[in-house]
Amino acid sequence: MNANKWMSTLLLVMACSPVPGWAAGILGPELSSFAVLGASAVTNTGATILTGNLGIAPGTAITGKETITVNGTNAATPGDPSVHEGDAFALLAQTQLTMAKVSLSLLGPGTVLGANLGGLTLTPGVYTVPAAASNLTGILTLDGLGDPNATWVFQMPSTLITSSGSIVNVTNTGADAGLFWNVGSSATLGTSTSFAGNILALASIGLNTGASIGCGSALASTGAVTMDANTIGCLASRLNGGLAIAEGGGTPVFLALSPVPEPGSFLLLGFGLAGLLGYRKWRAV
């Protein structure tokens, strides 16, 4: 093999290799400890139960927190309080939220679907869902095909809205699965919706009465998180990308933190390309 072909092969391997720095998952250690994180406001009415931290930043006060049961866990700093109101921990998590949304967007549109996901069965992949009065009416099934590392990314360029009583079922996957909803504006879960996965919204997130995220999180980058007698559960210590599996009605649901294809690989590719250009100039001398 001549030198140019060898160098090209090396670059291809570098571009496809995982980057160790992404082992902690796409959400980052501080962000991944939150069940709910708002920016401008966090409000609650009714009895809400969170498994994971509760926070707001740059806002400084949570309204109705006395009606929220918080079973928190700070993955990055064990022993810290579970409620963070405008502190450094919440501010760092907000920075990681911005980075996570950019990283998810870099994955591109993937497969473009219709506006309503109800009745579909989807295998792992990247999907784009356009805006609609409802993006989910009925049941969405996510089938991991037996892959414990199955990952789904839903690019929602505008809103995410579910109808009352809608369900997201995740099946045939394992503890390293991932599920991300990258929302371009705001998300609204209808009354008694049974949802799954991490909602990363640019603006606000509203959980109507009785809506639940069986495993996942509600993370708002610039707006408010509004809750009303909700349940968000299944949060685990995830510094190394781990998560808890919960069984609900025989169907596994999860909080997803598996790394998706790493944008860091492109940085390695850039260094490799620069090296190749330098090598060719040296050969030409």
Helices and strands as residue ranges (DSSP letters): H 3-16, G 20-22, G 31-33, E 34-38, E 41-45, E 48-51, E 53-56, E 62-63, G 65-67, E 68-71, E 83-85, H 88-105, E 111-112, E 121-122, E 125-128, E 139-143, E 151-156, E 160-161, E 167-171, E 178-183, E 187-189, E 194-201, E 205-207, E 212-220, E 224-228, E 231-232, E 245-248, E 251-254, H 264-284
